């Protein structure tokens, strides 16, 4: 069973359902979807309600086994079992594995035109924590409990500062392609870090797979899914 924790924010709940749909369509193994929010966990200091809660995943898993964390503003292009299989390369000495982006965003704002619009700040290890393959059993993650996480800010946690650098494994870059920020010929996972295609400002940016997953998630046997959307609007 693949344990997949997905950040959930009611303000962009459609993103969560689209991402899950894109995973389900391609998954060759059973997947346990676990939405994670701020409720009963440390208060967020970021643009999303699940900003800090992701760091409690080893605690929630009773510090056993492996798990995947993903932001909801993503769409899966490949079988998630491929990502899950990469954990075998990190069994012994790695507490987490991430795509180690090195970039500065050229976009000063994100989520433009929505209630979530905010400054798009640049910082070290930006977006490393948006897709994490967690080794919940690793001793280095044993400190990640509610009291510890509550006492640390996003700057500390997003940089994985509780770990030694050698304990942070590196995933191939195609597993966290930053849409609108970088080029990637064959992404396995698209991350709409500036804003999902449902937002007008980003509607035409690498949106084909995302839109396809949206329509599949809304599919109803008795009518076309677009009519459901139009009626809701």
Residue pairs with C-beta under 8 A, 6 or more apart in sequence:
1 29
1 30
1 31
1 32
2 27
2 29
2 30
2 31
2 32
2 68
2 80
2 81
2 84
3 32
3 34
3 61
3 65
3 66
3 67
3 68
4 23
4 31
4 32
4 33
4 34
4 67
4 68
4 70
4 80
5 34
5 35
5 36
5 54
5 57
5 60
5 67
5 68
5 69
5 70
6 16
6 19
6 20
6 33
6 34
6 35
6 36
6 69
6 70
6 71
6 72
7 16
7 35
7 36
7 37
7 48
7 50
7 53
7 54
7 69
7 70
7 71
7 72
8 16
8 35
8 36
8 37
8 49
8 50
8 72
9 15
9 16
9 37
9 48
9 49
9 50
9 72
9 116
10 49
11 114
11 115
11 116
12 72
12 73
12 114
12 116
12 196
12 198
14 196
14 198
14 214
15 72
15 73
15 74
15 192
15 196
15 198
16 35
16 72
17 217
18 75
18 196
18 210
18 213
18 214
18 217
19 70
19 72
19 73
19 74
19 75
19 76
19 213
20 33
20 217
21 213
21 214
21 216
21 217
22 74
22 75
22 76
22 77
22 209
22 210
22 213
23 31
23 33
23 76
23 80
24 31
25 76
25 213
25 216
26 76
26 77
26 78
26 79
26 80
27 79
27 80
27 81
28 79
28 81
29 80
29 81
29 84
31 80
34 60
36 50
36 53
36 54
36 57
36 69
37 49
37 50
37 53
38 44
38 49
38 50
38 51
38 52
38 53
41 52
41 53
41 56
41 146
41 149
42 52
42 53
42 56
42 146
42 149
42 150
43 52
43 150
44 50
44 51
44 52
44 53
45 51
45 52
45 153
45 154
46 52
46 154
47 110
47 111
47 116
47 118
48 71
48 116
51 154
52 149
52 150
52 154
52 157
54 69
54 129
54 132
55 144
55 149
55 157
56 144
56 145
56 146
56 149
57 67
57 69
57 132
57 134
57 136
57 144
58 67
58 134
58 136
58 138
58 141
58 142
58 144
59 144
59 145
59 146
61 67
61 134
61 136
62 136
63 136
63 137
63 141
63 142
64 136
64 137
65 136
65 137
66 84
66 87
66 133
66 134
66 135
66 136
66 137
67 134
67 136
68 80
68 83
68 84
68 131
68 132
68 133
68 134
69 129
69 131
69 132
69 134
70 130
70 131
70 189
71 130
71 131
71 191
71 193
73 191
73 192
73 193
73 195
73 196
74 130
74 131
74 189
74 190
74 191
74 192
75 189
75 190
75 192
75 209
75 210
75 213
76 188
76 189
77 187
77 188
77 189
77 190
77 209
78 188
78 189
82 188
83 133
83 171
83 175
83 188
83 189
86 97
86 133
86 171
87 97
87 133
87 135
89 97
89 169
90 97
90 133
90 135
90 169
91 135
93 166
93 167
94 135
94 138
94 167
94 168
94 169
95 134
95 135
95 138
95 140
95 141
95 163
95 167
95 168
96 132
96 133
96 134
96 135
96 141
96 160
96 163
96 167
96 168
96 169
97 132
97 133
97 135
97 168
97 169
97 170
97 171
98 128
98 129
98 131
98 132
98 133
98 160
98 168
98 169
98 170
98 171
98 176
99 127
99 128
99 131
99 170
99 171
99 172
99 173
99 175
99 176
100 125
100 128
100 168
100 170
101 125
101 126
101 127
101 128
101 173
101 176
101 178
103 126
103 178
103 181
103 182
104 122
105 120
105 122
105 126
105 181
105 194
106 181
107 120
107 180
107 181
107 194
108 119
108 120
109 117
109 118
109 119
109 120
110 117
110 118
110 119
110 120
110 193
110 194
110 195
111 117
111 118
111 194
111 195
111 199
112 194
112 195
112 199
112 201
112 202
113 199
113 200
113 201
114 195
114 199
120 194
123 155
123 158
123 159
124 159
125 158
125 159
125 160
126 158
127 176
127 178
127 191
127 193
128 158
128 159
128 160
129 157
129 158
129 160
130 176
130 191
130 193
131 171
131 175
131 176
131 189
131 191
133 169
133 171
134 141
135 141
138 167
140 162
140 163
140 164
140 167
141 163
143 162
144 162
149 157
152 162
156 162
160 168
172 188
173 184
174 184
174 186
174 187
174 188
174 189
175 188
175 189
176 189
176 191
177 184
177 187
177 188
177 189
177 190
177 191
178 191
178 193
179 190
179 191
179 192
179 193
179 194
179 205
179 206
180 192
180 193
180 194
180 202
180 205
180 206
181 193
181 194
190 206
190 209
190 210
192 202
192 205
192 206
192 210
194 202
194 205
195 201
195 202
196 202
196 210
197 203
197 204
197 205
197 206
197 207
197 210
197 211
198 214
215 225
215 226
218 225
218 228
218 229
219 225
220 228
